[in-house]
C-alpha cells in the first residue's frame, strides 16, 4: 500500500492527528521564514545605523534625520537612540541636573529596549510549543493506531504479518510526522534564541555607550558654561 493509501486507510482520529501535525509544520515553516527575514533585516539596519552613529555626525542632525519620515517604523538601535535623545533634549532644555538627565535617558532607552525584545521574541513561543508537543501528538496517534491494529487482529482470529502490518505502518506514520514537525522547529528556535540574545546584548552595549557619550557632552557643556 502506498504512503497516501496508508493515510487514507487510517482511522479518523489518526487522520486528525496527522492533519494537526501537517498544519503545525506548515505554520512553523511560515514563522521560521518570517523570523529569519526579520532578524536579517534588523541586523542590517543596526549595522547601518551604528556606522552612521560612530561616523562623527552631530547627534542632533542624526536625530532629525531619523525623525524625518514620521510614517517609518523605527527598529533596533535607531529606535533606542531616538527614544534616548528625545528624552535627553527634553530634560536638557529644562536645565535638569546631570544625574537626573542620565537617569531619564537610561529609563527611556530601557523602555525602547523592552519593546525591541518583545518584537524579537514574537512567534518564538509557538516554535517552542511545536518543538515540544509534536512528538507527543505523533506518539498519541501511533498508540491509538496500534490499538486499532490489535483490535483488528483479535477480530481476524489469526495473527499474521499481513494482518497487522498495514495498521502498524499507518500508526508509525504519525510518529514520523510528529518528528518532521518538531525537528525544524527545535533547530530554528535554538538558532533564533541565540541570535536574539546577541542582538539584545548589542542593544544593551549601545545604550550604555550612548549614555556615557551624552554624559561627557553634558559635563563639557556645563564646564564651558561655568567658564563664561
TITOR-646246 format. One line per field, with one value per atom (N, C-alpha, C): atom name; residue number from 1; x, z, y. Coordinates in steps of 0.1 Angstrom, whole numbers, plus 2048, in hexadecimal, padded with zeros to 3 digits. Each point is the difference from the previous one (the first is absolute). Example, Ala and Ser with C-alpha at 12.3 -4.5 7.8 and 13.67 -1.06 7.14 Angstrom:
BEGIN
at (N / CA / C / N / CA / C)
i (1 / 1 / 1 / 2 / 2 / 2)
c1 (884 / 7F7 / 809 / 7FC / 809 / 7F8)
c3 (84E / 800 / 800 / 7F9 / 800 / 808)
c2 (7C7 / 80C / 80C / 80B / 80B / 80B)
***
This chain:
BEGIN
at (N / CA / C / N / CA / C / N / CA / C / N / CA / C / N / CA / C / N / CA / C / N / CA / C / N / CA / C / N / CA / C / N / CA / C / N / CA / C / N / CA / C / N / CA / C / N / CA / C / N / CA / C / N / CA / C / N / CA / C / N / CA / C / N / CA / C / N / CA / C / N / CA / C / N / CA / C / N / CA / C / N / CA / C / N / CA / C / N / CA / C / N / CA / C / N / CA / C / N / CA / C / N / CA / C / N / CA / C / N / CA / C / N / CA / C / N / CA / C / N / CA / C / N / CA / C / N / CA / C / N / CA / C / N / CA / C / N / CA / C / N / CA / C / N / CA / C / N / CA / C / N / CA / C / N / CA / C / N / CA / C / N / CA / C / N / CA / C / N / CA / C / N / CA / C / N / CA / C / N / CA / C / N / CA / C / N / CA / C / N / CA / C / N / CA / C / N / CA / C / N / CA / C / N / CA / C / N / CA / C / N / CA / C / N / CA / C / N / CA / C / N / CA / C / N / CA / C / N / CA / C / N / CA / C / N / CA / C / N / CA / C / N / CA / C / N / CA / C / N / CA / C / N / CA / C / N / CA / C / N / CA / C / N / CA / C / N / CA / C / N / CA / C / N / CA / C / N / CA / C / N / CA / C / N / CA / C / N / CA / C / N / CA / C / N / CA / C / N / CA / C / N / CA / C / N / CA / C / N / CA / C / N / CA / C / N / CA / C / N / CA / C / N / CA / C / N / CA / C / N / CA / C / N / CA / C / N / CA / C / N / CA / C / N / CA / C / N / CA / C / N / CA / C / N / CA / C / N / CA / C / N / CA / C / N / CA / C / N / CA / C / N / CA / C / N / CA / C / N / CA / C / N / CA / C / N / CA / C / N / CA / C / N / CA / C / N / CA / C / N / CA / C / N / CA / C / N / CA / C / N / CA / C / N / CA / C / N / CA / C / N / CA / C / N / CA / C / N / CA / C / N / CA / C / N / CA / C / N / CA / C / N / CA / C / N / CA / C / N / CA / C / N / CA / C / N / CA / C / N / CA / C / N / CA / C / N / CA / C / N / CA / C / N / CA / C / N / CA / C / N / CA / C / N / CA / C / N / CA / C / N / CA / C / N / CA / C / N / CA / C / N / CA / C / N / CA / C / N / CA / C / N / CA / C / N / CA / C / N / CA / C / N / CA / C / N / CA / C / N / CA / C / N / CA / C / N / CA / C / N / CA / C / N / CA / C / N / CA / C / N / CA / C / N / CA / C / N / CA / C / N / CA / C / N / CA / C / N / CA / C / N / CA / C / N / CA / C / N / CA / C / N / CA / C / N / CA / C / N / CA / C / N / CA / C / N / CA / C / N / CA / C / N / CA / C / N / CA / C / N / CA / C / N / CA / C / N / CA / C / N / CA / C / N / CA / C / N / CA / C / N / CA / C / N / CA / C / N / CA / C / N / CA / C / N / CA / C / N / CA / C / N / CA / C / N / CA / C / N / CA / C / N / CA / C / N / CA / C / N / CA / C / N / CA / C / N / CA / C / N / CA / C / N / CA / C / N / CA / C / N / CA / C / N / CA / C / N / CA / C / N / CA / C / N / CA / C / N / CA / C / N / CA / C / N / CA / C / N / CA / C / N / CA / C / N / CA / C / N / CA / C / N / CA / C / N / CA / C / N / CA / C / N / CA / C / N / CA / C / N / CA / C / N / CA / C / N / CA / C / N / CA / C / N / CA / C / N / CA / C / N / CA / C / N / CA / C / N / CA / C / N / CA / C / N / CA / C / N / CA / C / N / CA / C / N / CA / C)
i (1 / 1 / 1 / 2 / 2 / 2 / 3 / 3 / 3 / 4 / 4 / 4 / 5 / 5 / 5 / 6 / 6 / 6 / 7 / 7 / 7 / 8 / 8 / 8 / 9 / 9 / 9 / 10 / 10 / 10 / 11 / 11 / 11 / 12 / 12 / 12 / 13 / 13 / 13 / 14 / 14 / 14 / 15 / 15 / 15 / 16 / 16 / 16 / 17 / 17 / 17 / 18 / 18 / 18 / 19 / 19 / 19 / 20 / 20 / 20 / 21 / 21 / 21 / 22 / 22 / 22 / 23 / 23 / 23 / 24 / 24 / 24 / 25 / 25 / 25 / 26 / 26 / 26 / 27 / 27 / 27 / 28 / 28 / 28 / 29 / 29 / 29 / 30 / 30 / 30 / 31 / 31 / 31 / 32 / 32 / 32 / 33 / 33 / 33 / 34 / 34 / 34 / 35 / 35 / 35 / 36 / 36 / 36 / 37 / 37 / 37 / 38 / 38 / 38 / 39 / 39 / 39 / 40 / 40 / 40 / 41 / 41 / 41 / 42 / 42 / 42 / 43 / 43 / 43 / 44 / 44 / 44 / 45 / 45 / 45 / 46 / 46 / 46 / 47 / 47 / 47 / 48 / 48 / 48 / 49 / 49 / 49 / 50 / 50 / 50 / 51 / 51 / 51 / 52 / 52 / 52 / 53 / 53 / 53 / 54 / 54 / 54 / 55 / 55 / 55 / 56 / 56 / 56 / 57 / 57 / 57 / 58 / 58 / 58 / 59 / 59 / 59 / 60 / 60 / 60 / 61 / 61 / 61 / 62 / 62 / 62 / 63 / 63 / 63 / 64 / 64 / 64 / 65 / 65 / 65 / 66 / 66 / 66 / 67 / 67 / 67 / 68 / 68 / 68 / 69 / 69 / 69 / 70 / 70 / 70 / 71 / 71 / 71 / 72 / 72 / 72 / 73 / 73 / 73 / 74 / 74 / 74 / 75 / 75 / 75 / 76 / 76 / 76 / 77 / 77 / 77 / 78 / 78 / 78 / 79 / 79 / 79 / 80 / 80 / 80 / 81 / 81 / 81 / 82 / 82 / 82 / 83 / 83 / 83 / 84 / 84 / 84 / 85 / 85 / 85 / 86 / 86 / 86 / 87 / 87 / 87 / 88 / 88 / 88 / 89 / 89 / 89 / 90 / 90 / 90 / 91 / 91 / 91 / 92 / 92 / 92 / 93 / 93 / 93 / 94 / 94 / 94 / 95 / 95 / 95 / 96 / 96 / 96 / 97 / 97 / 97 / 98 / 98 / 98 / 99 / 99 / 99 / 100 / 100 / 100 / 101 / 101 / 101 / 102 / 102 / 102 / 103 / 103 / 103 / 104 / 104 / 104 / 105 / 105 / 105 / 106 / 106 / 106 / 107 / 107 / 107 / 108 / 108 / 108 / 109 / 109 / 109 / 110 / 110 / 110 / 111 / 111 / 111 / 112 / 112 / 112 / 113 / 113 / 113 / 114 / 114 / 114 / 115 / 115 / 115 / 116 / 116 / 116 / 117 / 117 / 117 / 118 / 118 / 118 / 119 / 119 / 119 / 120 / 120 / 120 / 121 / 121 / 121 / 122 / 122 / 122 / 123 / 123 / 123 / 124 / 124 / 124 / 125 / 125 / 125 / 126 / 126 / 126 / 127 / 127 / 127 / 128 / 128 / 128 / 129 / 129 / 129 / 130 / 130 / 130 / 131 / 131 / 131 / 132 / 132 / 132 / 133 / 133 / 133 / 134 / 134 / 134 / 135 / 135 / 135 / 136 / 136 / 136 / 137 / 137 / 137 / 138 / 138 / 138 / 139 / 139 / 139 / 140 / 140 / 140 / 141 / 141 / 141 / 142 / 142 / 142 / 143 / 143 / 143 / 144 / 144 / 144 / 145 / 145 / 145 / 146 / 146 / 146 / 147 / 147 / 147 / 148 / 148 / 148 / 149 / 149 / 149 / 150 / 150 / 150 / 151 / 151 / 151 / 152 / 152 / 152 / 153 / 153 / 153 / 154 / 154 / 154 / 155 / 155 / 155 / 156 / 156 / 156 / 157 / 157 / 157 / 158 / 158 / 158 / 159 / 159 / 159 / 160 / 160 / 160 / 161 / 161 / 161 / 162 / 162 / 162 / 163 / 163 / 163 / 164 / 164 / 164 / 165 / 165 / 165 / 166 / 166 / 166 / 167 / 167 / 167 / 168 / 168 / 168 / 169 / 169 / 169 / 170 / 170 / 170 / 171 / 171 / 171 / 172 / 172 / 172 / 173 / 173 / 173 / 174 / 174 / 174 / 175 / 175 / 175 / 176 / 176 / 176 / 177 / 177 / 177 / 178 / 178 / 178 / 179 / 179 / 179 / 180 / 180 / 180 / 181 / 181 / 181 / 182 / 182 / 182 / 183 / 183 / 183 / 184 / 184 / 184 / 185 / 185 / 185 / 186 / 186 / 186 / 187 / 187 / 187 / 188 / 188 / 188 / 189 / 189 / 189 / 190 / 190 / 190 / 191 / 191 / 191 / 192 / 192 / 192 / 193 / 193 / 193 / 194 / 194 / 194 / 195 / 195 / 195 / 196 / 196 / 196 / 197 / 197 / 197 / 198 / 198 / 198 / 199 / 199 / 199 / 200 / 200 / 200 / 201 / 201 / 201 / 202 / 202 / 202 / 203 / 203 / 203 / 204 / 204 / 204 / 205 / 205 / 205 / 206 / 206 / 206 / 207 / 207 / 207 / 208 / 208 / 208 / 209 / 209 / 209 / 210 / 210 / 210 / 211 / 211 / 211 / 212 / 212 / 212 / 213 / 213 / 213 / 214 / 214 / 214 / 215 / 215 / 215 / 216 / 216 / 216 / 217 / 217 / 217 / 218 / 218 / 218 / 219 / 219 / 219 / 220 / 220 / 220 / 221 / 221 / 221 / 222 / 222 / 222 / 223 / 223 / 223 / 224 / 224 / 224 / 225 / 225 / 225 / 226 / 226 / 226 / 227 / 227 / 227 / 228 / 228 / 228)
c1 (808 / 7F8 / 809 / 7FC / 808 / 7FF / 808 / 800 / 7F3 / 7FB / 7F3 / 7F4 / 802 / 7F6 / 800 / 80B / 801 / 7F9 / 802 / 7FA / 7F0 / 7FC / 7F2 / 7F9 / 808 / 7FA / 800 / 807 / 801 / 7F3 / 7FE / 7F4 / 7FE / 7F4 / 7FD / 809 / 802 / 808 / 80E / 806 / 80E / 801 / 7F6 / 801 / 7FF / 7F8 / 7FF / 80E / 807 / 80D / 80A / 7FF / 809 / 7FD / 7F4 / 7FC / 805 / 7FF / 804 / 80F / 808 / 80E / 804 / 7F9 / 803 / 7FE / 7F5 / 7FD / 80A / 804 / 80B / 80D / 803 / 80D / 7FF / 7F5 / 7FF / 801 / 7F9 / 800 / 80E / 807 / 80D / 80A / 7FF / 808 / 7FE / 7F3 / 7FD / 806 / 7FF / 806 / 80F / 806 / 80E / 805 / 7F9 / 804 / 7FE / 7F5 / 7FE / 80A / 804 / 80A / 80D / 804 / 80D / 800 / 7F6 / 7FF / 801 / 7F9 / 800 / 80E / 806 / 80D / 80B / 7FF / 809 / 7FF / 7F3 / 7FE / 804 / 7FD / 804 / 80F / 807 / 80F / 806 / 7FB / 804 / 7FE / 7F4 / 7FC / 809 / 803 / 808 / 80F / 805 / 80D / 801 / 7F6 / 800 / 7FF / 7F7 / 7FF / 80C / 806 / 80C / 80B / 801 / 80A / 7FE / 7F3 / 7FD / 803 / 7FD / 801 / 80F / 808 / 80F / 807 / 7F9 / 807 / 805 / 7FB / 804 / 7F5 / 7F5 / 7F5 / 7FA / 7FC / 7FA / 7F3 / 7FF / 7F5 / 7F2 / 800 / 7F3 / 7FC / 80A / 7FD / 7FB / 807 / 7FD / 7F1 / 7FD / 7F3 / 7F5 / 803 / 7F7 / 7FE / 80B / 7FE / 7F8 / 801 / 7F9 / 7F1 / 7FD / 7F2 / 7FA / 807 / 7FB / 7F3 / 800 / 7F5 / 7F8 / 7F5 / 7F8 / 7F9 / 7FE / 7F9 / 809 / 80D / 809 / 801 / 7FF / 801 / 80F / 804 / 80E / 801 / 80B / 803 / 80F / 803 / 80D / 807 / 80D / 808 / 7FB / 7FA / 7FB / 7F4 / 7F7 / 7F5 / 805 / 80A / 806 / 806 / 808 / 806 / 7F6 / 7F6 / 7F6 / 7F9 / 7FC / 7FA / 809 / 80D / 809 / 803 / 802 / 804 / 7F4 / 7F4 / 7F4 / 7FE / 803 / 7FF / 80B / 80C / 80C / 7FD / 7FA / 7FE / 7F5 / 7F6 / 7F5 / 806 / 807 / 805 / 80B / 808 / 80B / 7FA / 7F5 / 7FA / 7FA / 7FD / 7FB / 80B / 80C / 80C / 800 / 7FC / 800 / 80E / 802 / 80D / 805 / 80D / 806 / 7FC / 800 / 7FC / 7F1 / 7F8 / 7F2 / 7FE / 808 / 800 / 804 / 80B / 806 / 7F5 / 7FA / 7F5 / 7F5 / 7FB / 7F5 / 803 / 80C / 805 / 800 / 806 / 801 / 7F3 / 7F6 / 7F3 / 7F9 / 801 / 7FA / 805 / 80E / 806 / 7FC / 7FF / 7FC / 7F2 / 7F7 / 7F2 / 801 / 808 / 801 / 807 / 809 / 806 / 7F6 / 7F8 / 7F6 / 7F6 / 7FD / 7F7 / 807 / 80D / 808 / 800 / 802 / 800 / 7F3 / 7F5 / 7F3 / 7FF / 805 / 800 / 809 / 80B / 809 / 7FB / 7F8 / 7FB / 7F3 / 7FA / 7F4 / 801 / 7F6 / 7FF / 809 / 80A / 809 / 7F8 / 7F7 / 7F9 / 7F8 / 7FB / 7F9 / 809 / 80C / 80A / 804 / 801 / 804 / 7F4 / 7F4 / 7F5 / 7FF / 802 / 801 / 80B / 80B / 80C / 7FE / 7F9 / 7FE / 7F4 / 7F6 / 7F3 / 7FE / 806 / 7FE / 804 / 80B / 803 / 7F6 / 7FB / 7F6 / 7F2 / 7FD / 7F4 / 801 / 80C / 802 / 800 / 806 / 800 / 7F2 / 7F7 / 7F2 / 7FA / 802 / 7FA / 805 / 80D / 806 / 7FA / 7FF / 7FA / 7F2 / 7F8 / 7F2 / 7FF / 809 / 800 / 804 / 809 / 804 / 7F5 / 7F9 / 7F5 / 7F5 / 7FD / 7F7 / 805 / 80D / 805 / 7FF / 802 / 7FF / 7F1 / 7F7 / 7F2 / 7FC / 805 / 7FD / 806 / 80B / 807 / 7F7 / 7FA / 7F8 / 7F3 / 7FB / 7F4 / 803 / 80C / 804 / 803 / 804 / 802 / 80D / 807 / 80D / 80B / 80B / 80B / 80A / 7FF / 80A / 805 / 80C / 806 / 7F8 / 7F9 / 7F8 / 7F4 / 7FC / 7F4 / 803 / 80C / 803 / 809 / 807 / 80A / 7FA / 7F4 / 7FB / 7FC / 7FA / 7FC / 80C / 80A / 80C / 807 / 800 / 807 / 7F9 / 7F3 / 7F9 / 801 / 801 / 802 / 80E / 80A / 80E / 802 / 7F7 / 801 / 7FD / 7F7 / 7FD / 80D / 807 / 80D / 80A / 801 / 809 / 7FC / 7F3 / 7FB / 802 / 7FF / 803 / 80E / 809 / 80F / 802 / 7FA / 802 / 7FC / 7F5 / 7FC / 809 / 805 / 807 / 80F / 807 / 80E / 803 / 7FA / 803 / 7FD / 7F5 / 7FC / 80A / 806 / 80A / 80C / 805 / 80C / 7FE / 7F5 / 7FD / 7FF / 7F9 / 7FF / 80E / 808 / 80D / 809 / 7FF / 808 / 7FB / 7F3 / 7FA / 802 / 7FF / 802 / 80F / 809 / 80E / 802 / 7FA / 802 / 7F9 / 7F4 / 7F9 / 809 / 806 / 809 / 80B / 806 / 80B / 7FB / 7F5 / 7FA / 7FD / 7FA / 7FC / 80D / 80B / 80C / 806 / 7FF / 805 / 7F8 / 7F3 / 7F7 / 804 / 802 / 804 / 80D / 80A / 80D / 7FF / 7F8 / 7FE / 7FA / 7F6 / 7F9 / 80A / 809 / 80A / 80A / 804 / 80A / 7F9 / 7F4 / 7F9 / 7FE / 7FC / 7FE / 80D / 80B / 80D / 804 / 7FD / 803 / 7F8 / 7F4 / 7F7 / 805 / 804 / 805 / 80D / 809 / 80C / 7FD / 7F6 / 7FC / 7FA / 7F8 / 7FA / 80B / 809 / 80B / 808 / 803 / 807 / 7F8 / 7F3 / 7F8 / 7FF / 7FE / 7FF / 80D / 80B / 80D / 803 / 7FC / 801 / 7F8 / 7F3 / 7F7 / 805 / 807 / 805 / 80C / 807 / 80B / 7FD / 7F3 / 7FC / 7FC)
c3 (800 / 800 / 800 / 7F8 / 7FF / 80D / 801 / 80B / 802 / 7F5 / 801 / 802 / 7FB / 803 / 80F / 806 / 80F / 808 / 7FB / 807 / 7FE / 7F4 / 7FD / 808 / 802 / 807 / 80F / 806 / 80E / 806 / 80D / 807 / 800 / 803 / 7FF / 80A / 80C / 80A / 7FC / 7FA / 7FC / 7F4 / 7F7 / 7F6 / 805 / 80B / 806 / 806 / 806 / 806 / 7F5 / 7F5 / 7F5 / 7FA / 7FF / 7FA / 80A / 80D / 80A / 7FE / 7FF / 7FE / 7F3 / 7F6 / 7F3 / 801 / 806 / 802 / 809 / 80B / 809 / 7F8 / 7F8 / 7F8 / 7F6 / 7F9 / 7F7 / 807 / 80B / 807 / 806 / 804 / 806 / 7F5 / 7F4 / 7F5 / 7FC / 800 / 7FC / 80B / 80C / 80B / 800 / 7FC / 7FF / 7F5 / 7F5 / 7F5 / 805 / 807 / 804 / 80A / 80A / 80A / 7F9 / 7F7 / 7F9 / 7F8 / 7F9 / 7F9 / 809 / 80C / 809 / 806 / 805 / 806 / 7F6 / 7F4 / 7F6 / 7FD / 7FF / 7FD / 80C / 80C / 80C / 802 / 7FD / 802 / 7F5 / 7F4 / 7F5 / 804 / 806 / 804 / 80B / 80A / 80B / 7FC / 7F6 / 7FB / 7F9 / 7F8 / 7F9 / 80A / 80A / 809 / 809 / 804 / 809 / 7F8 / 7F3 / 7F8 / 7FF / 7FF / 800 / 80E / 80A / 80E / 803 / 7FC / 804 / 7F5 / 7F6 / 7F5 / 804 / 80B / 805 / 7FC / 7FA / 7FD / 80D / 800 / 80B / 804 / 80D / 805 / 7FD / 801 / 7FD / 7F2 / 7F6 / 7F2 / 7FE / 807 / 7FE / 805 / 80B / 806 / 7F7 / 7FA / 7F7 / 7F3 / 7FB / 7F5 / 802 / 80C / 804 / 801 / 804 / 802 / 7F3 / 7F5 / 7F4 / 7FB / 7FF / 7FB / 80C / 803 / 80C / 7FE / 7F3 / 7FE / 801 / 800 / 801 / 80E / 801 / 80D / 804 / 80B / 804 / 808 / 7FD / 807 / 804 / 809 / 804 / 807 / 7FC / 806 / 7FD / 7F5 / 7FC / 809 / 803 / 809 / 80E / 805 / 80D / 800 / 7F6 / 7FF / 800 / 7F8 / 800 / 80D / 807 / 80D / 80A / 800 / 809 / 7FD / 7F4 / 7FD / 801 / 7FE / 802 / 80E / 809 / 80F / 804 / 7FA / 803 / 7FD / 7F4 / 7FB / 809 / 804 / 809 / 80E / 806 / 80D / 800 / 7F6 / 7FF / 7FF / 7F8 / 7FE / 80D / 80A / 80D / 80A / 7FC / 808 / 80C / 7FE / 80A / 804 / 80C / 805 / 7F7 / 7FF / 7F7 / 804 / 80D / 804 / 7FD / 801 / 7FC / 7F1 / 7F8 / 7F2 / 7FC / 806 / 7FD / 804 / 80B / 804 / 7F7 / 7FC / 7F6 / 7F3 / 7FB / 7F3 / 801 / 80B / 802 / 800 / 807 / 802 / 7F2 / 7F8 / 7F3 / 7F7 / 800 / 7F8 / 804 / 80D / 806 / 7FB / 800 / 7FB / 7F1 / 7F8 / 7F2 / 7FE / 808 / 7FF / 803 / 80A / 803 / 7F4 / 7F9 / 7F5 / 7F5 / 7FE / 7F6 / 804 / 80D / 804 / 7FE / 801 / 7FD / 7F2 / 7F7 / 7F2 / 7FC / 807 / 7FD / 805 / 80B / 805 / 7F9 / 7F8 / 7FA / 7F8 / 801 / 7F9 / 805 / 808 / 805 / 80A / 808 / 809 / 7F8 / 7F4 / 7F8 / 7FB / 7FB / 7FC / 80B / 80C / 80C / 802 / 7FF / 802 / 7F6 / 7F3 / 7F6 / 802 / 804 / 802 / 80C / 80A / 80C / 800 / 7F9 / 800 / 7F4 / 7F5 / 7F3 / 802 / 806 / 802 / 808 / 80A / 809 / 7F9 / 7F8 / 7F8 / 7F6 / 7F9 / 7F7 / 807 / 80C / 808 / 804 / 803 / 803 / 7F5 / 7F4 / 7F4 / 7FD / 803 / 7FE / 80A / 80C / 80A / 7FD / 7FC / 7FC / 7F4 / 7F6 / 7F4 / 803 / 809 / 803 / 808 / 809 / 807 / 7F6 / 7F6 / 7F6 / 7F8 / 7FE / 7F8 / 808 / 80D / 808 / 802 / 800 / 801 / 7F3 / 7F5 / 7F3 / 800 / 806 / 801 / 807 / 80B / 809 / 7F8 / 7F8 / 7F8 / 7F5 / 7FA / 7F6 / 805 / 80C / 806 / 7FC / 7F6 / 7FC / 800 / 807 / 800 / 7F5 / 7F6 / 7F5 / 7FE / 7FA / 7FD / 7F7 / 7F6 / 7F7 / 807 / 80B / 807 / 808 / 806 / 809 / 7FA / 7F5 / 7FA / 7FB / 7F9 / 7FC / 80B / 80B / 80B / 807 / 802 / 807 / 7F8 / 7F3 / 7F7 / 800 / 7FF / 801 / 80D / 80B / 80D / 801 / 7FB / 801 / 7F7 / 7F6 / 7F8 / 809 / 80A / 809 / 808 / 804 / 807 / 7F7 / 7F4 / 7F6 / 7FD / 7FF / 7FD / 80C / 80C / 80C / 801 / 7FC / 800 / 7F5 / 7F4 / 7F5 / 804 / 808 / 804 / 80B / 809 / 80C / 7FD / 7F8 / 7FE / 7FA / 7F5 / 7FB / 80A / 808 / 80A / 80B / 804 / 80B / 7FB / 7F4 / 7FA / 7FE / 7FB / 7FD / 80E / 809 / 80D / 807 / 800 / 806 / 7F9 / 7F3 / 7F8 / 802 / 800 / 802 / 80E / 80A / 80E / 802 / 7FA / 801 / 7F9 / 7F4 / 7F9 / 808 / 806 / 807 / 80C / 807 / 80B / 7FC / 7F4 / 7FB / 7FD / 7FA / 7FC / 80D / 80A / 80D / 806 / 800 / 806 / 7F9 / 7F2 / 7F8 / 804 / 802 / 803 / 80E / 809 / 80E / 800 / 7F8 / 7FF / 7FA / 7F5 / 7F9 / 80A / 808 / 809 / 80B / 804 / 80A / 7FA / 7F4 / 7F9 / 7FD / 7FC / 7FD / 80C / 80B / 80D / 804 / 7FF / 804 / 7F7 / 7F3 / 7F7 / 803 / 803 / 804 / 80D / 809 / 80D / 7FE / 7F7 / 7FE / 7F9 / 7F7 / 7F9 / 80A / 80A / 80A / 809 / 804 / 808 / 7F9 / 7F3 / 7F8 / 7FF / 7FD / 7FE / 80D / 80C / 80C / 804 / 7FC / 803 / 7F9 / 7F3 / 7F7 / 805 / 804 / 805 / 80D / 808 / 80D / 7FE / 7F5 / 7FE / 7FA / 7FC / 7FA / 80B)
c2 (7F4 / 80C / 80C / 80B / 80C / 808 / 80B / 808 / 807 / 806 / 807 / 7F6 / 7F3 / 7F6 / 7FD / 7FF / 7FD / 80B / 80D / 80B / 7FF / 7FD / 7FF / 7F5 / 7F5 / 7F5 / 801 / 80A / 802 / 804 / 7FE / 804 / 80F / 805 / 80E / 808 / 7FA / 807 / 801 / 7F5 / 801 / 80A / 800 / 80A / 80E / 802 / 80D / 804 / 7F7 / 802 / 804 / 7F9 / 803 / 80D / 804 / 80D / 80B / 7FE / 80A / 802 / 7F5 / 801 / 807 / 7FD / 806 / 80F / 804 / 80E / 807 / 7F9 / 806 / 801 / 7F7 / 801 / 80B / 802 / 80B / 80D / 802 / 80C / 803 / 7F6 / 802 / 804 / 7FB / 803 / 80F / 804 / 80E / 809 / 7FD / 808 / 800 / 7F5 / 7FF / 80A / 800 / 809 / 80F / 803 / 80D / 805 / 7F7 / 804 / 801 / 7F7 / 802 / 80D / 803 / 80D / 80C / 7FF / 80C / 802 / 7F5 / 801 / 805 / 7FB / 804 / 80F / 805 / 80E / 809 / 7FB / 807 / 802 / 7F5 / 800 / 80A / 7FF / 809 / 80F / 803 / 80D / 805 / 7F7 / 803 / 804 / 7F8 / 802 / 80E / 803 / 80D / 80B / 7FF / 80B / 802 / 7F5 / 801 / 806 / 7FE / 806 / 80F / 805 / 80E / 806 / 7F9 / 805 / 803 / 7F7 / 802 / 807 / 805 / 807 / 80E / 805 / 80E / 80A / 7FC / 809 / 805 / 80D / 806 / 7F8 / 7FE / 7F7 / 807 / 80D / 807 / 7FE / 801 / 7FD / 7F2 / 7F7 / 7F2 / 7FD / 807 / 7FE / 806 / 80C / 806 / 7F8 / 7FA / 7F7 / 7F4 / 7FA / 7F4 / 804 / 80C / 804 / 806 / 801 / 807 / 7F9 / 7F3 / 7F9 / 7FA / 807 / 7FC / 7F3 / 7FC / 7F3 / 7F4 / 802 / 7F5 / 7FB / 7F3 / 7F9 / 7FE / 806 / 7FF / 7F3 / 7F9 / 7F4 / 7FF / 7F7 / 7FE / 80C / 801 / 80B / 80E / 802 / 80D / 803 / 7F7 / 802 / 804 / 7F9 / 802 / 80E / 803 / 80E / 80B / 7FF / 80A / 802 / 7F5 / 801 / 807 / 7FC / 806 / 80F / 803 / 80E / 809 / 7FB / 808 / 804 / 7F6 / 803 / 809 / 7FE / 809 / 80E / 803 / 80D / 807 / 7F8 / 806 / 804 / 7F7 / 803 / 80A / 801 / 80A / 80E / 801 / 80D / 805 / 7F7 / 804 / 803 / 800 / 802 / 7F6 / 7F4 / 7F6 / 7FC / 7FB / 7FB / 7F5 / 7FF / 7F6 / 7F1 / 7FE / 7F2 / 7FD / 80A / 7FE / 7FE / 807 / 7FE / 7F2 / 7FC / 7F2 / 7F5 / 802 / 7F6 / 800 / 80C / 801 / 7FA / 803 / 7FA / 7F1 / 7FB / 7F1 / 7FA / 806 / 7FB / 7FF / 80B / 801 / 7F5 / 7FE / 7F6 / 7F2 / 7FE / 7F3 / 7FC / 80A / 7FD / 7FC / 808 / 7FD / 7F2 / 7FC / 7F3 / 7F5 / 802 / 7F6 / 7FE / 80B / 7FF / 7F7 / 803 / 7F8 / 7F2 / 7FD / 7F2 / 7F9 / 807 / 7FA / 7FD / 808 / 7FD / 7F4 / 800 / 7F5 / 7F2 / 800 / 7F4 / 7FC / 808 / 7FD / 7F3 / 7F7 / 7F4 / 7F5 / 803 / 7F6 / 7F6 / 805 / 7F6 / 7F6 / 804 / 7F6 / 7F5 / 804 / 7F7 / 7F6 / 806 / 7F7 / 7F6 / 805 / 7F7 / 7F4 / 804 / 7F6 / 7F6 / 805 / 7F7 / 7F7 / 804 / 7F8 / 7F7 / 804 / 7F8 / 7F7 / 803 / 7F8 / 7F1 / 7FD / 7F2 / 7F8 / 807 / 7F9 / 7FF / 80A / 7FE / 7F5 / 7FF / 7F5 / 7F3 / 7FF / 7F4 / 7FC / 80A / 7FC / 7FA / 805 / 7FA / 7F2 / 7FE / 7F3 / 7F6 / 803 / 7F7 / 7FD / 80A / 7FE / 7F6 / 803 / 7F8 / 7F1 / 7FE / 7F2 / 7F9 / 808 / 7FA / 7FB / 808 / 7FC / 7F4 / 800 / 7F5 / 7F3 / 800 / 7F4 / 7FC / 80A / 7FD / 7F8 / 805 / 7FA / 7F2 / 7FE / 7F3 / 7F6 / 804 / 7F8 / 7FC / 809 / 7FD / 7F6 / 801 / 7F7 / 7F2 / 7FF / 7F3 / 7F9 / 805 / 7FA / 80A / 7FE / 80A / 7FE / 808 / 800 / 80E / 801 / 80D / 808 / 7FA / 807 / 806 / 7FA / 805 / 80D / 800 / 80B / 80B / 7FC / 80A / 80D / 800 / 80D / 809 / 7FA / 808 / 806 / 7F8 / 805 / 80B / 7FD / 80A / 80E / 800 / 80C / 807 / 7F8 / 806 / 806 / 7FA / 805 / 80D / 802 / 80C / 80C / 7FE / 80C / 804 / 7F6 / 803 / 807 / 7FB / 807 / 80E / 802 / 80E / 809 / 7FA / 808 / 805 / 7F7 / 803 / 80A / 7FE / 809 / 80F / 801 / 80D / 806 / 7F7 / 804 / 804 / 7F8 / 802 / 80E / 804 / 80E / 80B / 7FE / 80A / 801 / 7F4 / 801 / 807 / 7FC / 806 / 80F / 804 / 80E / 808 / 7FA / 807 / 802 / 7F6 / 802 / 80A / 800 / 80A / 80E / 802 / 80D / 805 / 7F7 / 804 / 805 / 7F9 / 804 / 80E / 801 / 80D / 80B / 7FD / 80B / 804 / 7F7 / 803 / 80A / 7FD / 808 / 80E / 801 / 80D / 808 / 7FA / 806 / 805 / 7F8 / 805 / 80C / 800 / 80B / 80D / 7FE / 80C / 805 / 7F7 / 805 / 807 / 7FB / 806 / 80E / 801 / 80D / 80A / 7FC / 809 / 805 / 7F7 / 805 / 809 / 7FD / 809 / 80E / 7FF / 80D / 808 / 7FA / 807 / 806 / 7F9 / 805 / 80C / 7FF / 80B / 80D / 7FE / 80C / 806 / 7F7 / 805 / 809 / 7FB / 808 / 80D / 800 / 80D / 809 / 7FB / 809 / 806 / 7F8 / 805 / 80B / 7FE / 809 / 80D / 7FF / 80C / 808 / 7F9 / 807 / 807 / 7F9 / 806 / 80C / 800 / 80C / 80B / 7FD / 80A / 806 / 7F8 / 805 / 809 / 7FF / 809 / 80D / 801 / 80D / 80A)
***
